[in-house]
């Protein structure tokens, strides 16, 4: 993870970098590291994070 703001590739919202705690099991909660938490999609992996919100 970088210090630059990252955005969700699915919806363009800014990812939260705080600790993610959830009971849901998404594809990104297996062995894939969590890049951040999207307010819309929950924890996302680096394949769903982008530096450009568009």
C-alpha positions, 0 to 999 in steps of 0.5 A: 500500500502506498501513502497516495490516495487510492480509489475503488476501481468499481465505483470511484470512491476513496478507499479507507485505510483503517482496519477493516472488520466485517463478517462478510466473505468477499473475494478479497478476504482470502489470501489477497492483501486488502488495499483498503475499504470502499464505503460501497463495496467493503474490503477490496484487494489491490486489483480493485484499487486505482490511483485515478478515481475516474 
